[in-house]
Amino acid sequence: MRLLTHNLLICPVHKKPLAIRHVTSVDIIAVEYQPQFILRMIPRLDWSLLREAALAVESDCIDALPETPPRPQELEFLESTNDEVERPPVMAALQRLLLETHVVVGQLHCEHGEYYQIDEGIPNLLADAAVYPSEKVSAQASGAPVDEETAIPLDEQTGS
Amino acid sequence: MAHRPESKAPPEVFYDSKEARKYILHAHTVDVQTRLAERALELLDLSSSARTTTSPALILDLGCGTGLSGDVLSRAGHFWVGMDISSAMLAVAVQRDVDGDLIRQDLGEGLPFRIGSFDGAVSISVLQWLCQAERSEQDPRTRLFMFFMTLYACLRRGARAVLQFYPSHERQIEFIFTQAKRAGFDGGLVVDYPNSSRAKKFYLVLRAGPPDATSRAPRAALPPSSETVPTIAPERRLQPAGKPDSASSSVATAAVVSPAQRYAHRKTSPRSALAVRRFIEKKRARRLRQGKSVRPASKYSGRRRSTRF
């Protein structure tokens, strides 16, 4: 799943943005430089979510991303200077992040607690595939793998 | 039409690994799917919604399956996001190394995207699956409406959705139409090759947002031999629902004081004697049916007692 798709995705239950966490595998697949397409996509993006996603996949493009999205005047400037040879650093970073970075294995967390698994680059957003935090306890009992963070307090409880 | 796949099993069960392999090995299946996708892309008419024809668009592929329709989009230079419920079909799509992104989701649950994300949507042979209820709590009407409503939201204004489907009967087309109209879509049905029973294909061409005056309505493709006017009208348009003339009726009733206005100073408005009487008669009849004791009916029933009693 490209980070562009992730940026447009929302939680099917709560309609809130999904945060990428526990990324274990990332693919970089180079594609042709698409300045027109990226410029069209910038107004549709959730910029802070993109920055968080870039941190989650540990991309080195994060330094080239400004804190705030480019303003309309800056967009016009970028449009006038789109050059195949000498790409502006923002455009190069967006090309790399939006179109070339694929999350292969990871999790999509909603702010309400439930999360969805990404396997082979396919997020499973089916209602019965959502994992709720309260289910983690029962998942551990049945032998399913659980995050280490949640496993530790449970061990302490049984020890005392 | 006796063996329709959607009447056999739910899509996530029907499209197993055996069925999915047909979509890579059977040349005929691949050919049909590819041609349907090419025609859908043609009907999508991206040049009117996307600003330039040279720039790639972001397209949603609903029920992408093994990504055959996505390949057509990729060849045209577009980026696409595919959604499907069958894990076996998606696994084949991963094997084939398709260019688009894949998401596993039930379309009847709605599309999980932010508003105004996509430049267009295509869907090949999927819509008829949504007309089936696989579990007792599923209602096709609600699911279709949910699908169209979220589709409308995630498309850009003026963008198109082209949905090819195999209707099982005439009323199913009406049913799907109604739900699309409820969700705010404007559009029509394009029937390709209407006089052939095998080559006949239905495309629901929907437009999200205000209709663009500059773009022409699509024309149905006809076999080269029959250039004359087809016997069946190939195109139907949704008629906007006529609004009742509410302005004139409100003027007429303005002079009459309504009971609510007359008794505005009271906490409860008095019920008319007739309404009280009717209620008592009804309750009396009900208690008689239940075999309970009732007072005999008289002319005094439901009347107020005089204050001097």
Contacts between the chains, C-beta under 8 A, distances in Angstrom:
chain1	res1	chain2	res2	distance
A	1	B	101	4.9
A	1	B	102	7.5
A	1	B	103	7.4
A	2	B	101	5.3
A	4	B	58	7.8
A	4	B	79	7.5
A	4	B	101	8.0
A	5	B	81	5.2
A	5	B	101	4.3
A	5	B	103	7.5
A	8	B	81	7.8
A	8	B	113	5.2
A	8	B	114	5.4
A	8	B	117	4.3
A	8	B	118	8.0
A	8	B	154	7.9
A	9	B	103	7.6
A	9	B	112	5.8
A	9	B	113	6.4
A	9	B	114	7.8
A	10	B	112	5.2
A	10	B	113	6.5
A	10	B	114	5.7
A	11	B	112	6.8
A	12	B	105	6.8
A	12	B	109	6.0
A	12	B	110	6.4
A	12	B	112	4.1
A	15	B	112	7.9
A	17	B	114	8.0
A	34	B	55	7.9
A	34	B	56	6.1
A	36	B	52	6.9
A	36	B	54	7.2
A	36	B	55	3.9
A	36	B	56	7.6
A	37	B	55	5.8
A	37	B	56	4.9
A	37	B	58	7.8
A	37	B	79	7.0
A	40	B	50	7.9
A	40	B	51	7.1
A	40	B	55	6.5
A	41	B	58	7.1
A	44	B	114	7.5
A	44	B	116	6.6
A	44	B	117	5.9
A	46	B	114	7.4
A	99	B	79	7.5
A	102	B	101	8.0
A	120	B	91	7.7
A	120	B	94	5.2
A	121	B	94	6.9
A	121	B	101	7.4
A	121	B	102	6.8
A	122	B	90	5.6
A	122	B	94	7.0
A	122	B	102	4.7
A	122	B	103	6.7
A	122	B	104	5.5
A	123	B	103	5.6
A	123	B	104	7.0
A	124	B	104	4.6
A	125	B	103	6.2
A	125	B	104	6.5
A	125	B	105	4.3
A	125	B	112	5.7
A	126	B	85	7.3
A	126	B	104	6.2
A	126	B	105	6.3
A	126	B	106	6.0
A	126	B	109	7.9
A	127	B	106	7.2
A	127	B	109	6.2
A	129	B	104	7.6
